[in-house]
């Protein structure tokens, strides 16, 4: 049961980061301006989800319960993706702009 919370925290963080990068496109397309004020909050919540997953993974290890390799793998991969999105925002923004250009 706890492994499912750890597994879902990673993809939730990735989904939030994708939403973070699509906010400017939504504003340009005619969305409300208050979406721009959500960007720092979305960024913070994404990092909190990854931290929550690692804390849950550590607690599971301390309780000597059976940790799944799947939970560890998904969380680690999600952390790498989120950190890559945080460290290289221009590359991702250029990729999305080229991808969405008509």
CORHU-V264847 format. One record per backbone hydrogen bond with DSSP energy under -0.5 kcal/mol. CO is the residue of the C=O (numbers start at 1). NH is the residue of the N-H. If there is no record, write none. Layout:
co=CO nh=NH
co=CO nh=NH
This chain:
co=1 nh=5
co=2 nh=6
co=3 nh=7
co=4 nh=8
co=5 nh=9
co=6 nh=10
co=7 nh=11
co=8 nh=12
co=9 nh=13
co=10 nh=14
co=11 nh=15
co=12 nh=16
co=13 nh=17
co=14 nh=18
co=15 nh=19
co=16 nh=20
co=17 nh=21
co=18 nh=22
co=19 nh=23
co=22 nh=26
co=23 nh=27
co=24 nh=28
co=25 nh=29
co=26 nh=31
co=27 nh=30
co=32 nh=35
co=33 nh=36
co=33 nh=37
co=35 nh=38
co=35 nh=39
co=36 nh=39
co=38 nh=42
co=39 nh=43
co=40 nh=44
co=41 nh=45
co=42 nh=46
co=43 nh=47
co=44 nh=48
co=45 nh=49
co=46 nh=50
co=47 nh=51
co=48 nh=52
co=49 nh=53
co=50 nh=54
co=51 nh=55
co=52 nh=56
co=53 nh=57
co=54 nh=58
co=55 nh=59
co=56 nh=60
co=57 nh=61
co=58 nh=62
co=59 nh=63
co=60 nh=65
co=61 nh=64
co=65 nh=67
co=68 nh=72
co=69 nh=73
co=70 nh=74
co=71 nh=75
co=72 nh=76
co=73 nh=77
co=74 nh=78
co=75 nh=79
co=76 nh=80
co=77 nh=81
co=78 nh=82
co=79 nh=83
co=80 nh=84
co=81 nh=85
co=82 nh=86
co=83 nh=87
co=84 nh=88
co=88 nh=92
co=89 nh=93
co=90 nh=94
co=91 nh=95
co=92 nh=96
co=93 nh=97
co=94 nh=98
co=95 nh=99
co=96 nh=100
co=97 nh=101
